[in-house]
């Protein structure tokens, strides 16, 4: 079997899909994207394709090694996301060729389904209690929300009070045992992170995500002792070497690698098992499309420390197309009682509606992150 062609498709709302074809008619799909830099990642895939065409797609570990190490300059969001989508598609091909789901090639399942959470509130958190109640009525047992809007290095307590009021209203609406994740989203710098982290403790949160940006992870030694809230971090980290320093420091309770940014199935699985050695939980990052979710679920199937899965059904970014629209059989993601079943079909376990993908790729997208500013005109972290 030989690889014959790699084709990328930029599709709404903000995704990039990859199809890898072979001379035996077996095709694989991946989702290589950096949100807001989809065109750049697609170009990187095209550059990496020069090495892959003509190669046997089943030699996944060797291909990963060459594509990572062979260009001399390595790592970073663009390179690792391009590599991630390729790796995902190669695993999809191998599973389909052998007639088994990817998780069987990784040692088999440790679970049949995984708990999922739903996003609420949007970029500027609003109506969060009502949305949390609606998600609970739909069967979800956990949600995640952005904590705050713009927040200066040192800001006023009216903004702190607004965060606390939102979380308190959710807790009152859904009861004491519903999971609440609060994402600081890199908008919160160390001085205010210390304030918010301590003030949020009474609300029994599932976790606080990115209390500070990953590049400021040394601040966690000051933040972690302030409250008994699990700390989650890692969506902006792209390799096992990035996570090594985080795990060695010992202040993170939950890692959140994204298999569409962190080198695909091959690399993310290694990161997950590294974390298990430090007794750290896994909650894979996935505010992306259906191929990415399928990848995440194949990993969740075999990673013992996975406890919950992000997914984008109904997320505020999904304008024009939603998670299930690109699948031939949307019911493959079997949502029930706050869980999603692990797909059991060959490869990634999904069948992509290629005709619809091509139709929507003709529309394309140029999604960009919002650019926010503080009241004084200076740039505000989004």
C-alpha positions as CSV (number, residue, x, y, z in Angstrom):
1,X,0.0,0.0,0.0
2,X,1.3,3.4,-1.0
3,X,0.2,7.0,-0.2
4,X,-0.9,8.7,-3.5
5,X,-2.4,12.0,-2.4
6,X,-3.1,14.4,0.5
7,X,-5.9,16.9,0.1
8,X,-7.0,19.6,2.7
9,X,-10.4,21.1,2.9
10,X,-11.1,24.4,4.8
11,X,-14.7,24.1,5.9
12,X,-17.0,26.3,8.0
13,X,-17.2,27.2,10.8
14,X,-13.4,27.2,11.4
15,X,-12.0,23.8,10.6
16,X,-9.6,22.1,8.3
17,X,-10.0,18.5,7.2
18,X,-7.4,16.3,5.6
19,X,-8.0,13.3,3.3
20,X,-5.1,10.9,2.6
21,X,-5.6,8.5,-0.3
22,X,-3.8,5.3,-1.2
23,X,-3.3,3.1,-4.2
24,X,-5.4,0.4,-2.7
25,X,-8.5,2.7,-2.3
26,X,-8.3,2.9,1.5
27,X,-8.6,6.5,2.6
28,X,-8.0,8.2,5.9
29,X,-9.2,11.4,7.4
30,X,-7.6,13.8,9.9
31,X,-8.3,17.3,11.3
32,X,-5.1,19.5,11.1
33,X,-5.9,23.0,12.2
34,X,-4.9,25.9,14.4
35,X,-8.0,28.0,15.1
36,X,-7.4,31.3,13.2
37,X,-4.4,29.9,11.3
38,X,-6.1,27.2,9.2
39,X,-4.6,28.3,5.9
40,X,-1.1,28.2,7.4
41,X,-1.6,24.7,8.7
42,X,-2.9,23.5,5.3
43,X,0.2,24.9,3.7
44,X,2.4,23.0,6.2
45,X,0.5,19.8,5.4
46,X,1.3,20.4,1.7
47,X,5.0,20.8,2.5
48,X,5.1,17.6,4.6
49,X,3.2,15.7,1.8
50,X,6.4,15.8,-0.3
51,X,7.9,13.2,2.0
52,X,4.8,11.0,2.3
53,X,3.6,10.5,-1.2
54,X,4.8,7.0,-2.3
55,X,5.4,5.8,1.2
56,X,3.6,2.9,3.0
57,X,1.0,4.6,5.3
58,X,1.2,1.8,7.8
59,X,4.7,2.8,9.1
60,X,3.1,5.5,11.4
61,X,5.8,5.7,14.1
62,X,8.6,6.1,11.5
63,X,6.6,8.7,9.5
64,X,5.9,10.7,12.7
65,X,9.6,10.6,13.6
66,X,10.8,11.8,10.2
67,X,8.1,14.5,9.9
68,X,9.0,15.8,13.4
69,X,12.8,15.5,13.4
70,X,13.6,15.6,9.7
71,X,13.1,19.3,9.1
72,X,15.7,20.4,11.6
73,X,13.4,23.1,13.0
74,X,10.7,21.4,14.9
75,X,7.7,21.9,17.2
76,X,5.3,24.8,17.6
77,X,1.6,25.0,16.9
78,X,1.7,25.1,13.1
79,X,4.1,22.2,12.6
80,X,2.6,20.0,15.3
81,X,-1.0,20.6,14.1
82,X,-0.1,19.7,10.5
83,X,1.7,16.6,11.8
84,X,-1.3,15.8,14.0
85,X,-3.8,15.7,11.1
86,X,-1.5,13.5,9.0
87,X,-1.0,11.1,12.0
88,X,-4.7,10.9,12.6
89,X,-5.4,10.0,8.9
90,X,-2.6,7.4,8.9
91,X,-4.2,5.7,11.9
92,X,-7.6,5.9,10.2
93,X,-6.1,4.1,7.2
94,X,-4.4,1.4,9.2
95,X,-7.6,0.7,11.2
96,X,-9.7,0.5,8.1
97,X,-7.2,-1.7,6.3
98,X,-7.3,-4.2,9.2
99,X,-11.0,-3.8,9.8
100,X,-10.7,-2.7,13.4
101,X,-11.1,0.6,15.4
102,X,-7.9,2.5,16.2
103,X,-8.2,1.7,19.9
104,X,-7.7,-2.0,19.2
105,X,-4.4,-1.1,17.6
106,X,-3.4,0.8,20.8
107,X,-4.1,-2.1,23.2
108,X,-7.9,-2.2,23.4
109,X,-10.5,-0.4,25.5
110,X,-10.5,0.4,29.2
111,X,-13.9,2.0,28.9
112,X,-17.0,1.8,26.6
113,X,-18.0,5.4,27.0
114,X,-16.8,8.7,28.5
115,X,-18.4,11.6,30.2
116,X,-18.6,14.8,28.2
117,X,-19.2,18.4,29.0
118,X,-20.9,21.2,27.1
119,X,-19.8,24.8,26.5
120,X,-22.1,27.6,27.7
121,X,-22.0,31.4,27.9
122,X,-19.9,32.3,24.9
123,X,-16.8,34.5,24.8
124,X,-18.4,37.0,27.1
125,X,-20.2,34.8,29.6
126,X,-23.9,35.6,29.8
127,X,-27.1,33.8,30.6
128,X,-24.9,31.0,32.0
129,X,-27.4,29.7,34.6
130,X,-30.2,29.3,32.1
131,X,-27.9,27.6,29.6
132,X,-26.5,25.3,32.3
133,X,-30.1,24.3,33.3
134,X,-30.9,23.7,29.6
135,X,-27.8,21.4,29.2
136,X,-28.8,19.5,32.3
137,X,-32.3,19.0,30.8
138,X,-30.6,17.5,27.7
139,X,-28.7,15.0,29.8
140,X,-25.3,16.6,30.3
141,X,-23.8,16.3,33.7
142,X,-21.1,18.9,33.3
143,X,-20.5,22.3,31.6
144,X,-17.6,24.7,31.0
145,X,-17.7,28.4,30.8
146,X,-15.3,31.3,30.3
147,X,-14.8,33.0,33.6
148,X,-14.6,36.6,32.6
149,X,-14.4,39.2,29.9
150,X,-11.3,41.5,29.6
151,X,-9.3,41.6,32.8
152,X,-6.3,43.8,33.5
153,X,-3.2,42.7,35.4
154,X,-4.8,44.3,38.5
155,X,-8.5,45.0,38.0
156,X,-11.6,46.0,40.0
157,X,-13.6,43.8,42.3
158,X,-16.8,44.5,40.4
159,X,-15.4,42.1,37.8
160,X,-14.6,39.6,40.4
161,X,-18.1,39.8,41.8
162,X,-19.6,39.3,38.3
163,X,-17.6,36.0,37.9
164,X,-18.7,34.8,41.3
165,X,-22.4,35.7,40.6
166,X,-22.3,33.8,37.4
167,X,-20.9,30.7,39.0
168,X,-23.2,31.0,42.1
169,X,-26.2,31.2,39.8
170,X,-25.1,28.1,37.9
171,X,-24.5,26.1,41.1
172,X,-28.0,27.1,42.4
173,X,-29.6,26.2,39.1
174,X,-28.1,22.7,38.6
175,X,-27.4,21.6,42.2
176,X,-24.4,20.6,44.2
177,X,-23.2,17.6,42.1
178,X,-23.2,19.0,38.6
179,X,-19.7,19.5,37.1
180,X,-18.7,23.1,36.5
181,X,-15.4,23.9,34.7
182,X,-14.3,27.6,34.7
183,X,-11.9,28.6,32.0
184,X,-9.7,31.6,32.7
185,X,-8.7,31.3,29.0
186,X,-5.4,33.1,29.5
187,X,-7.3,36.3,30.1
188,X,-6.3,36.4,33.8
189,X,-2.8,37.4,34.9
190,X,-1.2,36.2,38.1
191,X,-2.4,39.0,40.5
192,X,-6.1,38.5,39.6
193,X,-5.8,34.8,39.2
194,X,-4.8,34.5,42.8
195,X,-7.9,36.5,43.8
196,X,-10.3,34.6,41.6
197,X,-8.9,31.1,42.4
198,X,-9.4,31.7,46.1
199,X,-12.8,33.3,45.8
200,X,-14.1,30.4,43.7
201,X,-13.4,27.6,46.2
202,X,-16.8,27.5,47.8
203,X,-18.6,26.6,44.6
204,X,-17.0,23.1,44.4
205,X,-15.7,23.4,40.8
206,X,-14.7,20.5,38.7
207,X,-11.6,22.4,37.6
208,X,-10.2,25.8,36.8
209,X,-8.6,25.8,33.4
210,X,-5.5,27.9,32.5
211,X,-5.4,29.9,35.7
212,X,-2.5,31.6,34.0
213,X,-1.0,31.1,30.5
214,X,1.2,28.0,30.1
215,X,4.3,30.3,29.7
216,X,3.6,31.6,33.2
217,X,3.2,28.1,34.7
218,X,5.7,28.9,37.5
219,X,3.0,31.1,39.0
220,X,1.0,27.9,39.8
221,X,3.2,27.4,42.9
222,X,1.7,30.5,44.3
223,X,-1.9,29.9,43.0
224,X,-2.4,26.2,43.8
225,X,-2.1,26.5,47.6
226,X,-4.8,29.1,47.8
227,X,-7.8,26.7,47.2
228,X,-8.6,23.1,46.8
229,X,-9.7,23.4,43.2
230,X,-8.2,21.0,40.5
231,X,-6.0,22.9,38.0
232,X,-6.3,22.1,34.3
233,X,-3.8,23.2,31.7
234,X,-2.3,22.2,28.4
235,X,-4.3,23.1,25.3
236,X,-1.5,25.4,24.1
237,X,1.2,22.8,24.6
238,X,2.2,20.8,21.6
239,X,4.5,17.9,22.6
240,X,5.7,15.6,25.3
241,X,8.6,17.9,25.8
242,X,6.3,20.8,26.6
243,X,4.3,18.7,29.1
244,X,7.4,17.3,30.7
245,X,8.2,20.5,32.5
246,X,4.6,21.0,33.6
247,X,4.3,17.4,35.0
248,X,7.7,17.7,36.8
249,X,6.6,20.9,38.5
250,X,3.7,19.1,40.1
251,X,1.0,21.8,40.3
252,X,-1.3,20.7,37.5
253,X,-4.0,18.1,38.3
254,X,-5.5,17.7,34.8
255,X,-3.7,17.9,31.5
256,X,-5.6,19.0,28.3
257,X,-3.5,18.2,25.2
258,X,-5.4,18.6,21.9
259,X,-4.8,15.7,19.5
260,X,-5.2,18.1,16.6
261,X,-2.4,20.4,18.0
262,X,-0.2,18.0,19.9
263,X,1.1,15.7,17.2
264,X,-2.0,13.5,16.7
265,X,-2.7,10.1,18.2
266,X,0.9,9.0,18.3
267,X,2.1,11.9,20.4
268,X,-1.0,12.6,22.5
269,X,-1.1,9.0,23.7
270,X,2.5,9.3,24.9
271,X,1.6,12.6,26.7
272,X,-1.4,10.9,28.4
273,X,0.7,8.0,29.7
274,X,3.4,10.3,31.0
275,X,0.7,12.1,33.0
276,X,-0.6,8.8,34.4
277,X,2.8,8.2,35.9
278,X,2.4,11.5,37.8
279,X,-1.2,10.6,38.9
280,X,-2.5,13.4,36.7
281,X,-5.9,13.2,35.0
282,X,-6.6,13.6,31.3
283,X,-9.3,15.8,29.8
284,X,-8.5,16.1,26.1
285,X,-9.1,19.5,24.5
286,X,-11.5,19.4,21.5
287,X,-13.6,22.5,20.6
288,X,-13.2,21.3,17.0
289,X,-15.0,19.2,14.4
290,X,-16.2,15.6,14.1
291,X,-12.9,14.0,12.9
292,X,-11.1,15.6,15.9
293,X,-13.8,14.3,18.3
294,X,-13.5,10.8,16.8
295,X,-9.8,10.9,17.4
296,X,-10.2,12.0,20.9
297,X,-12.7,9.2,21.6
298,X,-10.3,6.6,20.2
299,X,-7.6,7.9,22.7
300,X,-10.1,8.1,25.6
301,X,-10.9,4.5,25.0
302,X,-7.4,3.3,26.0
303,X,-6.2,6.0,28.4
304,X,-7.0,5.0,31.9
305,X,-6.6,8.5,33.3
306,X,-9.1,10.1,30.9
307,X,-12.2,11.2,32.9
308,X,-14.1,13.7,30.8
309,X,-14.1,14.8,27.1
310,X,-14.7,18.3,25.6
311,X,-16.9,18.4,22.5
312,X,-18.2,21.2,20.4
313,X,-21.9,20.3,19.8
314,X,-23.7,23.6,19.9
315,X,-20.6,25.6,20.9
316,X,-20.8,29.4,20.2
317,X,-18.1,29.2,17.5
318,X,-20.2,26.8,15.3
319,X,-22.0,29.2,13.1
320,X,-23.3,27.8,9.8
321,X,-22.2,24.3,10.4
322,X,-22.2,22.2,13.6
323,X,-20.4,19.1,14.7
324,X,-22.6,16.4,13.2
325,X,-23.2,18.0,9.8
326,X,-20.2,16.5,8.1
327,X,-21.0,12.8,8.9
328,X,-22.8,10.2,6.9
329,X,-24.2,8.8,10.1
330,X,-24.4,11.5,12.9
331,X,-25.7,8.9,15.4
332,X,-22.2,7.4,15.6
333,X,-21.7,9.9,18.4
334,X,-24.2,8.3,20.8
335,X,-24.9,10.9,23.4
336,X,-26.8,9.5,26.5
337,X,-26.9,10.3,30.2
338,X,-24.0,12.8,30.0
339,X,-21.7,10.3,28.2
340,X,-20.7,9.6,24.6
341,X,-20.1,6.0,23.5
342,X,-16.7,5.2,22.0
343,X,-17.3,4.5,18.2
344,X,-16.6,0.9,17.3
345,X,-16.3,1.1,13.5
346,X,-13.0,0.6,11.7
347,X,-10.3,3.3,11.8
348,X,-11.6,6.4,13.6
349,X,-15.1,4.9,13.6
350,X,-16.8,7.5,11.5
351,X,-17.8,7.9,7.9
352,X,-17.2,11.5,6.5
353,X,-19.7,12.9,4.1
354,X,-17.1,13.8,1.5
355,X,-19.6,15.3,-0.9
356,X,-20.8,17.8,1.7
357,X,-17.2,18.5,2.8
358,X,-16.4,19.5,-0.8
359,X,-19.5,21.6,-1.1
360,X,-18.7,23.5,2.1
361,X,-14.9,23.8,1.2
362,X,-16.1,25.8,-1.8
363,X,-17.4,28.3,0.8
364,X,-14.4,28.0,3.1
365,X,-13.7,30.3,6.0
366,X,-11.3,32.9,7.3
367,X,-12.1,32.7,11.0
368,X,-10.0,34.8,13.2
369,X,-9.7,35.3,16.9
370,X,-11.5,38.4,18.2
371,X,-9.1,41.3,19.1
372,X,-10.1,42.9,22.4
373,X,-8.8,46.1,24.1
374,X,-9.0,47.4,27.6
375,X,-10.6,50.7,28.5
376,X,-7.2,52.4,28.2
377,X,-6.8,51.2,24.6
378,X,-4.2,48.5,25.3
379,X,-4.5,45.0,24.0
380,X,-6.6,42.6,26.1
381,X,-6.0,38.8,26.1
382,X,-8.9,36.9,24.5
